[in-house]
Amino acid sequence: MDGQRVAKKEGGGKLPWIITGTVAGVLAAAYIGVCAWASGRDAILPNVSVAGIDVSNMTAEQAQNTVAAAASQAGDGITLTLTYEDIEKSMDCSALELDVEQGVQAARRMGHENFFTAGPQLVGHMLGMSSQVDLPLAPEFLALDDFVMDMEQTIEDATGEHGYQVEGFELVMTKAAPGASIDWAQVEEDAKAAVEEAFMERLSGESGPIEKTVPVTVAQNHTPADPDFEAIHREVYTEPKDASLDLESMEITDHQVGLDFDVQELKTAYANAKSGDTVIIPLTVTRPNVTKEDLGGQLFKDLLGEGTTTVSGSANRKYNVKLSAEACNGKILLPGEEFSYNNTTGSRSADKGYKNAPIYQAGQSVDDIGGGICQTSSTIYYAVLHTNLEVVERHCHQFNTGYVELGMDATVFFGSLDFRFKNSTDYPIKIVTNSYDSNGKRYLNVKIYGTNPEGIFAEPKSTTFDRVAPTTVYTPDDSVPRGTLVLDRKQYAYTGWSAHTYRYVFDKDGNEIDKQDMGGSKYKMRPNTYHYNPADGDPSTWVNGKPGGGSTTDPGTTTAPEDPGTTVDPGAATDPGAGEPVTPPVTEPAPPSDSGIAPIDPNQAAG
């Protein structure tokens, strides 16, 4: 039948699209499958090398071992050289190491960084595409750091200020040349890149020596400032110092030579010099008075002076003398130091072991703690008088002591009166005391040791004058039997004297070289004291030495006054227990007025 329409089959136009979609789906699935396969592989991609070492299809561990074995001695035969003008420094790179782990991990990350690119990367490498991973230097490349720093110091030494040196007795300086500004961080980066390049060449098959040279470029030149000449002077200047004895360690400290120079002379010489020239100026050298060598063999080798006194009196007094002497024994004075008796012994108190013994107080002899310690100070002073040492402080007693010559004693009272002298020599001195018994008597000996290269010695001499004989006083006392007089044997009578002392200094040949005025001393008179019964009346009114106009109610009990001179000459009596009586000779005429050393205050106590 003509013109009859034929109906289209349902869905006939969709087939191509279905086929296309199916193919696309298959391809997508295949792509995803390849990517999944590539991402799931544990091995490195094919055709991948690390610094020229093939690590294709290896696990990270296998690649690590392979690259490490190849790189272990890669630095052998590699030399890095840094150059700056005519300065050249080289280092052997065998101590440097490559960061194998970092290179292997970089190779391992290829094809594993992105899921959707992993497949194509794998297929590409399987079809012949290749990749190269470089090996960096290990982070701990300290040897390279040190090498660059050494080059920096070398250039600084060559172009910067050279400072100064003390050579013998001269100050030596080199005038600085113009300096250079260099980017040392960039130098280090360039050096690192050159070394890494050399390592790559070695691992790529280069077997011979490999040398890399990195020039150090200058960013900017600059002219150095002049040195701080005053600061240099402060550093070089040295005061001369004598060797001395360290009292704690008992070792000799070293001496110090004095150094100095003319600052203006250095400035002028430096200004006239050219860059790089050496400037030399002389140093002024001052040697110390006492060197360590001098002092080492001379400490305390000479006896400078000595004094000995007889110690009498009670056992307590002798004990106090010995105790105070022990406090001074071994005392060392460095040159210029002062000896203080009070500071050395401290307060003489019972808690330090001192005992009751006679002292002077307000003109009377009384027992008190520390009686007798003035004999120690006096014996030391007597020894000092036989030296050329400087006496700083000294006071005489109220009354003549008897254990040293008049004018050669030294009383002390803690807190007010002291005996002091100075070590006026160039060497340390030592006080040595010794309390000893001999032939039934007690003695105190004091020696002063030091160093006496000139052989100087001294002798003290005193003149005495203004003798005042003891008077007689009477004191009433109900306990005294009537018709008698009792002599007070505790308050000894003392003859008054004035004395003046000089110290004569001689050289080693006995020639007098000095006469030193050591001052005057004034000793009081103390009368004979008799006690009487007040019922008898004042003995000064007695007739014929008897009370009551020459008669008494009981004549048999009358006793004539005892002649004090028949037992102890009052004029020669001493500090109780202070030694043998001494009657000073009278010498005329009297010397000039007293030196100004006042006698002791009668209200003060003295040992």
C-alpha positions as CSV (number, residue, x, y, z in Angstrom):
1,M,0.0,0.0,0.0
2,D,1.4,3.3,-1.1
3,G,1.9,6.0,1.5
4,Q,1.6,3.7,4.5
5,R,3.7,4.8,7.4
6,V,5.8,2.4,9.3
7,A,5.9,3.1,13.0
8,K,9.4,3.5,14.7
9,K,10.5,0.9,17.2
10,E,10.4,2.3,20.8
11,G,13.9,3.3,22.1
12,G,15.8,2.8,18.9
13,G,17.7,6.3,19.3
14,K,19.2,5.7,22.7
15,L,21.6,2.8,21.9
16,P,24.7,4.9,21.0
17,W,24.4,6.8,24.1
18,I,24.1,3.7,26.1
19,I,27.2,2.3,24.4
20,T,29.1,5.4,25.0
21,G,28.2,5.6,28.6
22,T,29.1,2.0,29.0
23,V,32.5,2.5,27.5
24,A,33.1,5.6,29.6
25,G,32.1,3.7,32.7
26,V,34.4,0.9,31.9
27,L,37.3,3.4,31.2
28,A,36.6,5.3,34.5
29,A,36.5,2.0,36.4
30,A,39.7,1.0,34.7
31,Y,41.3,4.4,35.5
32,I,40.2,4.2,39.1
33,G,41.5,0.6,39.3
34,V,44.9,1.6,37.9
35,C,45.1,4.5,40.4
36,A,44.1,2.2,43.2
37,W,46.6,-0.3,42.0
38,A,49.3,2.3,41.8
39,S,48.5,3.9,45.2
40,G,48.5,0.5,46.8
41,R,51.9,-0.4,45.5
42,D,54.6,-0.4,48.2
43,A,57.4,-0.2,45.7
44,I,59.0,2.9,44.2
45,L,57.9,3.6,40.6
46,P,59.9,2.1,37.7
47,N,62.7,4.2,36.1
48,V,63.3,6.2,39.3
49,S,66.9,6.9,40.5
50,V,68.3,8.7,43.6
51,A,71.4,10.7,42.7
52,G,72.0,8.4,39.7
53,I,71.4,5.2,41.7
54,D,68.5,3.1,40.3
55,V,65.9,2.3,42.9
56,S,63.1,1.2,40.5
57,N,60.4,-1.1,42.0
58,M,62.3,-1.2,45.3
59,T,60.7,-0.8,48.7
60,A,61.8,2.2,50.8
61,E,63.9,-0.1,53.0
62,Q,65.6,-1.7,50.0
63,A,66.3,1.7,48.4
64,Q,67.6,3.0,51.7
65,N,70.2,0.2,51.9
66,T,71.1,0.5,48.3
67,V,71.6,4.3,48.3
68,A,73.4,4.3,51.7
69,A,75.9,1.7,50.5
70,A,76.7,3.7,47.4
71,A,76.9,7.0,49.3
72,S,78.9,5.8,52.2
73,Q,82.2,6.9,50.7
74,A,81.0,9.3,48.1
75,G,82.9,12.2,49.6
76,D,86.3,10.5,49.2
77,G,88.4,12.4,46.6
78,I,86.1,15.5,46.7
79,T,87.7,18.8,47.5
80,L,86.0,22.2,48.2
81,T,88.0,25.4,47.9
82,L,87.0,28.9,49.0
83,T,89.0,31.8,47.4
84,Y,89.2,35.5,48.2
85,E,91.8,37.5,46.3
86,D,95.1,35.7,47.1
87,I,93.6,33.8,50.1
88,E,92.7,30.2,49.4
89,K,91.3,27.6,51.8
90,S,90.4,23.9,50.9
91,M,88.7,21.1,52.8
92,D,88.5,17.4,52.3
93,C,84.8,16.5,51.9
94,S,85.1,12.8,53.1
95,A,83.7,13.8,56.5
96,L,80.5,15.1,55.0
97,E,77.4,12.9,54.7
98,L,74.4,12.9,52.4
99,D,70.9,12.7,53.7
100,V,70.0,9.3,52.3
101,E,66.7,9.0,54.1
102,Q,65.4,12.3,52.7
103,G,66.3,11.3,49.1
104,V,64.7,7.9,49.4
105,Q,61.5,9.3,50.9
106,A,61.3,11.8,48.0
107,A,61.6,8.9,45.5
108,R,59.0,6.9,47.5
109,R,56.5,9.8,47.4
110,M,56.4,9.7,43.5
111,G,53.1,8.2,42.5
112,H,51.8,8.2,46.1
113,E,51.1,11.9,46.6
114,N,47.7,12.0,44.8
115,F,45.3,9.2,44.2
116,F,44.1,10.4,40.9
117,T,47.6,11.0,39.5
118,A,49.1,7.8,40.8
119,G,47.9,5.7,38.0
120,P,49.1,7.9,35.1
121,Q,52.5,8.3,36.8
122,L,52.8,4.5,37.2
123,V,51.8,3.9,33.6
124,G,54.1,6.6,32.3
125,H,57.1,5.2,34.1
126,M,56.2,1.7,32.9
127,L,56.2,3.0,29.3
128,G,59.6,4.6,29.7
129,M,59.3,7.9,31.6
130,S,62.1,8.4,34.2
131,S,62.6,10.6,37.3
132,Q,65.8,11.7,39.1
133,V,65.9,12.6,42.8
134,D,68.9,14.6,44.2
135,L,70.6,13.8,47.6
136,P,71.0,16.8,49.9
137,L,73.7,17.1,52.5
138,A,72.7,15.8,55.9
139,P,71.5,18.6,58.2
140,E,74.3,18.1,60.6
141,F,77.0,19.3,58.2
142,L,79.0,20.9,61.0
143,A,82.4,20.4,59.2
144,L,81.2,22.6,56.4
145,D,80.0,25.3,58.9
146,D,83.3,25.3,60.6
147,F,85.2,25.5,57.3
148,V,83.2,28.6,56.2
149,M,83.7,30.2,59.7
150,D,87.4,29.5,59.4
151,M,87.6,31.2,56.1
152,E,85.7,34.2,57.6
153,Q,88.2,34.5,60.4
154,T,91.1,34.2,58.0
155,I,89.8,37.0,55.9
156,E,89.0,39.1,59.0
157,D,92.6,38.6,60.3
158,A,94.0,39.6,56.9
159,T,91.9,42.7,56.4
160,G,90.7,43.9,59.8
161,E,92.4,45.4,62.8
162,H,95.2,43.1,64.0
163,G,95.1,44.2,67.6
164,Y,98.3,44.3,69.6
165,Q,100.8,42.0,71.3
166,V,103.3,42.5,74.1
167,E,106.5,40.9,73.0
168,G,109.3,41.2,75.5
169,F,109.6,44.8,76.3
170,E,107.8,46.1,73.1
171,L,104.2,46.7,72.1
172,V,103.6,45.4,68.5
173,M,100.7,46.4,66.3
174,T,99.8,45.9,62.6
175,K,97.9,48.7,61.0
176,A,94.6,47.4,59.6
177,A,93.9,47.3,55.8
178,P,90.6,48.2,54.3
179,G,88.0,45.7,55.3
180,A,85.3,43.9,53.3
181,S,81.6,43.3,53.8
182,I,80.7,39.7,52.8
183,D,77.4,37.8,52.9
184,W,78.6,34.8,54.7
185,A,75.2,33.1,54.7
186,Q,75.3,33.2,50.9
187,V,78.8,31.9,50.9
188,E,77.6,28.9,53.0
189,E,74.7,28.2,50.6
190,D,77.0,28.4,47.6
191,A,79.5,26.0,49.3
192,K,76.7,23.6,50.2
193,A,75.4,23.6,46.6
194,A,78.9,23.0,45.2
195,V,79.5,20.0,47.5
196,E,76.1,18.5,46.7
197,E,76.9,18.8,43.0
198,A,80.2,17.1,43.5
199,F,78.5,14.2,45.3
200,M,76.0,13.8,42.5
201,E,78.8,13.6,40.0
202,R,80.5,10.9,42.1
203,L,77.3,8.9,42.5
204,S,76.7,9.3,38.7
205,G,79.9,7.4,38.0
206,E,82.7,10.0,38.2
207,S,85.6,8.0,39.7
208,G,88.5,10.5,39.7
209,P,89.2,13.5,42.0
210,I,86.5,16.1,42.0
211,E,87.4,19.7,42.9
212,K,84.9,22.5,43.4
213,T,85.9,26.1,43.8
214,V,83.6,28.8,45.3
215,P,84.8,32.4,45.1
216,V,84.0,34.6,48.1
217,T,82.5,37.8,46.6
218,V,82.7,41.2,48.3
219,A,79.5,43.2,48.7
220,Q,81.2,46.4,50.0
221,N,84.7,47.6,51.1
222,H,85.1,49.8,54.2
223,T,87.9,51.7,55.9
224,P,88.5,50.6,59.5
225,A,88.4,53.1,62.4
226,D,91.5,53.8,64.4
227,P,92.1,51.7,67.4
228,D,91.1,52.9,70.9
229,F,94.6,53.8,72.0
230,E,93.4,54.7,75.6
231,A,91.7,51.3,76.0
232,I,94.9,49.6,74.8
233,H,96.9,51.6,77.4
234,R,94.4,50.5,80.2
235,E,94.8,46.9,79.2
236,V,98.6,47.0,79.0
237,Y,99.3,49.2,82.0
238,T,100.4,47.2,85.0
239,E,101.4,48.4,88.4
240,P,104.5,46.7,89.8
241,K,103.7,44.4,92.7
242,D,106.1,42.8,95.2
243,A,105.9,39.1,95.9
244,S,104.3,38.5,99.3
245,L,103.4,35.8,101.8
246,D,99.8,34.6,101.7
247,L,99.0,34.2,105.4
248,E,96.2,31.6,104.8
249,S,98.1,29.3,102.5
250,M,101.6,30.3,103.8
251,E,102.7,30.3,100.1
252,I,104.6,33.1,98.4
253,T,102.5,34.9,95.8
254,D,104.1,35.9,92.5
255,H,105.5,39.3,91.9
256,Q,104.2,41.5,89.0
257,V,106.4,43.5,86.7
258,G,105.1,47.0,85.9
259,L,104.4,47.9,82.3
260,D,103.6,51.3,80.7
261,F,104.0,53.1,77.3
262,D,103.6,56.6,75.8
263,V,100.1,56.7,74.3
264,Q,101.0,59.7,72.1
265,E,104.0,57.9,70.7
266,L,101.8,54.9,69.7
267,K,99.2,57.3,68.0
268,T,101.9,59.0,66.0
269,A,103.6,55.8,64.9
270,Y,100.3,54.3,63.9
271,A,99.2,57.4,61.9
272,N,102.5,57.4,60.0
273,A,102.3,53.7,59.1
274,K,100.8,52.2,55.9
275,S,98.1,49.6,55.9
276,G,99.5,46.3,56.9
277,D,102.7,47.8,58.4
278,T,103.9,46.6,61.8
279,V,104.2,49.3,64.4
280,I,106.6,48.8,67.3
281,I,107.1,51.0,70.4
282,P,109.1,50.3,73.5
283,L,107.5,49.6,76.9
284,T,108.6,51.1,80.1
285,V,109.3,48.2,82.5
286,T,109.4,48.7,86.3
287,R,110.6,45.8,88.3
288,P,109.2,45.2,91.8
289,N,111.3,45.6,94.8
290,V,110.8,42.0,95.9
291,T,110.5,39.2,93.4
292,K,109.2,35.7,94.1
293,E,112.7,34.4,93.7
294,D,114.1,37.0,96.1
295,L,111.5,36.2,98.7
296,G,111.6,32.5,98.4
297,G,115.0,32.1,100.0
298,Q,114.9,35.0,102.4
299,L,111.8,34.7,104.5
300,F,112.5,35.1,108.2
301,K,116.1,34.1,107.8
302,D,117.5,37.0,110.0
303,L,117.0,37.8,113.7
304,L,116.1,41.4,113.7
305,G,115.8,41.9,117.4
306,E,115.4,40.1,120.7
307,G,114.4,40.8,124.3
308,T,114.2,38.7,127.4
309,T,112.7,39.5,130.8
310,T,112.5,37.6,134.1
311,V,108.9,36.8,135.1
312,S,108.2,36.9,138.9
313,G,105.2,37.0,141.1
314,S,102.3,34.7,141.7
315,A,101.5,31.6,139.7
316,N,98.5,33.4,138.3
317,R,100.7,36.2,137.1
318,K,103.1,33.9,135.4
319,Y,100.3,32.1,133.8
320,N,98.8,35.3,132.4
321,V,102.2,36.3,131.0
322,K,102.6,33.0,129.2
323,L,99.0,33.0,127.9
324,S,99.3,36.5,126.4
325,A,102.7,35.6,124.9
326,E,101.2,32.5,123.2
327,A,98.6,34.8,121.6
328,C,101.4,36.7,119.9
329,N,103.6,33.8,119.0
330,G,103.9,33.2,115.3
331,K,102.3,36.5,114.4
332,I,103.3,37.5,110.8
333,L,103.3,41.0,109.5
334,L,103.5,41.8,105.8
335,P,105.4,44.9,104.7
336,G,103.5,48.0,105.8
337,E,101.2,46.0,108.2
338,E,100.8,47.1,111.9
339,F,101.0,44.9,115.0
340,S,98.5,45.8,117.7
341,Y,98.9,44.1,121.0
342,N,95.3,44.6,122.0
343,N,94.0,43.3,118.6
344,T,96.3,40.3,118.7
345,T,95.5,39.2,122.3
346,G,91.9,40.5,122.4
347,S,90.3,41.5,125.7
348,R,92.0,39.8,128.6
349,S,89.0,38.1,130.2
350,A,88.3,35.0,132.3
351,D,86.5,33.2,129.5
352,K,89.8,33.3,127.6
353,G,91.6,31.7,130.5
354,Y,93.1,34.8,132.2
355,K,93.4,34.8,136.0
356,N,93.5,37.3,138.9
357,A,96.9,38.9,139.5
358,P,98.2,42.4,140.6
359,I,97.6,45.4,138.4
360,Y,97.8,49.1,138.9
361,Q,94.5,50.9,139.3
362,A,94.1,54.5,140.5
363,G,97.7,54.4,141.9
364,Q,97.0,51.2,143.9
365,S,98.1,47.6,143.4
366,V,94.9,45.5,143.2
367,D,94.2,42.0,141.9
368,D,92.2,41.8,138.7
369,I,91.8,39.6,135.7
370,G,94.8,39.6,133.4
371,G,97.4,41.0,135.8
372,G,100.9,40.7,134.3
373,I,100.0,40.9,130.6
374,C,101.9,44.2,130.4
375,Q,105.2,42.3,130.8
376,T,104.5,40.6,127.5
377,S,103.8,43.9,125.7
378,S,106.9,45.4,127.3
379,T,109.1,42.5,126.3
380,I,107.9,42.8,122.7
381,Y,108.6,46.5,122.8
382,Y,112.1,45.8,124.3
383,A,112.8,43.5,121.3
384,V,111.4,46.1,118.8
385,L,113.8,48.6,120.3
386,H,116.6,46.4,119.1
387,T,115.3,46.6,115.5
388,N,114.8,49.4,113.1
389,L,111.0,48.9,113.0
390,E,108.7,51.9,113.3
391,V,107.0,52.3,116.7
392,V,103.4,53.6,116.2
393,E,102.0,53.7,119.8
394,R,103.6,53.2,123.2
395,H,102.8,54.3,126.8
396,C,104.9,54.0,129.9
397,H,103.6,52.5,133.2
398,Q,102.6,54.6,136.2
399,F,105.5,53.1,138.2
400,N,108.9,51.6,137.4
401,T,108.3,48.0,136.5
402,G,111.8,46.7,137.2
403,Y,111.7,43.9,134.5
404,V,113.1,46.2,131.8
405,E,115.2,49.3,131.9
406,L,113.5,52.6,132.6
407,G,111.9,54.0,129.4
408,M,111.7,50.6,127.7
409,D,108.4,49.3,129.0
410,A,105.0,49.5,127.3
411,T,101.8,49.4,129.3
412,V,98.4,48.5,127.7
413,F,94.8,48.7,128.7
414,F,92.2,47.2,126.4
415,G,90.0,49.8,124.8
416,S,92.3,52.8,125.5
417,L,96.0,52.1,125.7
418,D,97.7,50.0,123.1
419,F,101.2,49.0,121.9
420,R,101.6,49.1,118.1
421,F,104.5,49.0,115.7
422,K,104.7,48.7,111.9
423,N,106.6,46.4,109.7
424,S,108.6,49.1,107.9
425,T,110.8,46.6,106.0
426,D,110.4,45.3,102.5
427,Y,109.9,41.7,103.8
428,P,107.4,39.9,106.1
429,I,108.4,39.7,109.8
430,K,107.4,37.1,112.4
431,I,107.1,37.4,116.2
432,V,108.3,34.3,118.1
433,T,107.7,34.1,121.9
434,N,108.9,31.5,124.4
435,S,108.1,31.3,128.1
436,Y,110.5,28.9,129.8
437,D,112.0,28.0,133.2
438,S,115.8,27.9,133.9
439,N,117.7,27.6,137.2
440,G,114.5,28.0,139.2
441,K,113.4,31.2,137.4
442,R,110.8,31.9,134.7
443,Y,111.8,33.9,131.6
444,L,110.0,35.4,128.7
445,N,111.9,35.6,125.4
446,V,110.7,37.5,122.3
447,K,112.5,37.2,119.0
448,I,111.6,39.1,115.8
449,Y,112.6,37.5,112.6
450,G,112.7,39.0,109.1
451,T,115.0,39.7,106.3
452,N,117.9,42.1,106.8
453,P,120.0,42.2,103.6
454,E,121.8,45.4,104.7
455,G,122.8,43.9,108.1
456,I,121.4,46.9,110.0
457,F,121.0,46.5,113.8
458,A,120.0,48.8,116.7
459,E,120.7,49.4,120.4
460,P,118.5,51.3,122.7
461,K,119.8,53.5,125.6
462,S,118.0,55.5,128.2
463,T,119.0,58.4,130.5
464,T,117.3,58.9,133.8
465,F,116.8,62.0,135.9
466,D,114.5,63.8,138.3
467,R,114.7,61.1,141.0
468,V,112.0,61.4,143.6
469,A,112.6,59.3,146.8
470,P,109.5,57.7,148.4
471,T,107.9,59.7,151.3
472,T,106.1,58.1,154.2
473,V,102.4,58.3,154.9
474,Y,100.4,56.9,157.8
475,T,97.0,55.3,157.6
476,P,94.8,54.6,160.7
477,D,93.7,51.0,161.1
478,D,91.8,49.6,164.2
479,S,93.2,46.2,163.6
480,V,96.8,47.4,164.3
481,P,98.0,46.7,167.8
482,R,98.5,49.9,169.8
483,G,102.0,51.1,170.0
484,T,103.0,49.5,166.7
485,L,103.3,50.5,163.0
486,V,102.7,48.0,160.3
487,L,104.3,48.5,156.8
488,D,101.8,47.9,154.0
489,R,103.7,45.3,152.0
490,K,101.1,45.2,149.2
491,Q,101.4,48.9,148.3
492,Y,105.1,48.9,147.6
493,A,106.9,52.2,147.7
494,Y,108.3,53.3,144.3
495,T,111.0,55.9,143.6
496,G,109.8,58.4,141.0
497,W,111.9,58.8,137.9
498,S,112.0,60.4,134.5
499,A,113.7,58.7,131.6
500,H,114.4,59.5,128.0
501,T,115.2,56.7,125.4
502,Y,117.1,56.8,122.2
503,R,117.6,54.1,119.6
504,Y,121.0,54.0,117.9
505,V,121.0,52.4,114.5
506,F,124.2,50.9,113.0
507,D,125.2,49.5,109.6
508,K,126.7,46.0,109.4
509,D,130.2,47.3,110.0
510,G,129.1,49.0,113.3
511,N,129.0,52.5,112.0
512,E,126.2,54.7,113.5
513,I,123.8,55.7,110.8
514,D,120.9,57.1,112.8
515,K,119.9,58.2,116.3
516,Q,116.1,57.9,116.9
517,D,114.3,59.7,119.7
518,M,111.9,57.1,121.2
519,G,110.4,59.6,123.7
520,G,110.3,60.3,127.3
521,S,108.8,58.4,130.2
522,K,107.7,59.6,133.7
523,Y,107.3,57.2,136.5
524,K,105.5,58.3,139.7
525,M,106.7,58.1,143.2
526,R,104.6,56.0,145.6
527,P,105.2,56.5,149.4
528,N,105.8,53.9,152.1
529,T,102.5,53.4,153.8
530,Y,102.3,52.5,157.5
531,H,99.1,51.5,159.3
532,Y,98.7,52.6,163.0
533,N,96.0,52.3,165.6
534,P,94.0,55.5,165.7
535,A,94.0,55.4,169.5
536,D,97.8,56.1,169.4
537,G,97.3,59.3,167.4
538,D,99.1,60.3,164.2
539,P,102.6,58.9,164.2
540,S,103.9,62.1,162.7
541,T,103.2,63.7,166.1
542,W,105.0,61.0,168.2
543,V,107.9,62.0,170.2
544,N,111.0,59.7,170.0
545,G,109.1,57.4,167.8
546,K,106.6,56.5,170.5
547,P,102.9,57.4,170.9
548,G,101.6,59.5,173.7
549,G,104.6,61.9,174.2
550,G,107.1,59.1,174.6
551,S,105.1,56.6,176.8
552,T,102.3,54.2,176.4
553,T,99.8,52.5,178.7
554,D,101.5,49.3,177.8
555,P,105.1,50.0,177.1
556,G,105.7,46.3,176.4
557,T,103.6,46.4,173.3
558,T,105.2,49.4,171.7
559,T,107.0,48.5,168.4
560,A,109.2,50.9,166.7
561,P,108.4,51.5,163.0
562,E,110.0,49.0,160.7
563,D,112.7,50.3,158.5
564,P,111.4,49.4,155.1
565,G,114.8,49.5,153.7
566,T,115.9,46.5,155.8
567,T,113.6,44.2,153.7
568,V,113.0,45.8,150.3
569,D,114.4,49.2,149.3
570,P,111.2,51.1,148.5
571,G,112.9,53.0,145.9
572,A,113.9,49.9,144.1
573,A,110.7,48.0,144.6
574,T,108.9,46.7,141.6
575,D,105.4,45.9,140.4
576,P,104.5,43.1,142.8
577,G,106.1,40.0,141.6
578,A,107.6,41.8,138.6
579,G,111.2,40.7,139.0
580,E,114.4,41.7,140.8
581,P,114.6,45.2,142.3
582,V,116.4,47.7,140.1
583,T,117.8,51.0,141.3
584,P,118.2,53.2,138.3
585,P,121.4,55.3,138.2
586,V,121.1,59.0,138.4
587,T,122.5,60.6,135.3
588,E,123.0,64.4,135.0
589,P,122.3,66.7,133.4
590,A,118.7,66.0,132.5
591,P,117.8,65.7,128.8
592,P,115.5,68.1,127.1
593,S,111.8,68.1,127.9
594,D,109.6,65.0,127.7
595,S,108.8,63.8,124.1
596,G,105.1,64.3,124.7
597,I,104.2,60.8,125.7
598,A,102.0,61.4,128.7
599,P,102.3,59.1,131.8
600,I,99.4,56.8,132.3
601,D,96.2,58.2,133.7
602,P,96.2,57.1,137.4
603,N,92.6,56.2,137.0
604,Q,93.4,53.6,134.4
605,A,94.3,50.0,135.1
606,A,97.4,48.5,133.7
607,G,98.9,45.1,133.9
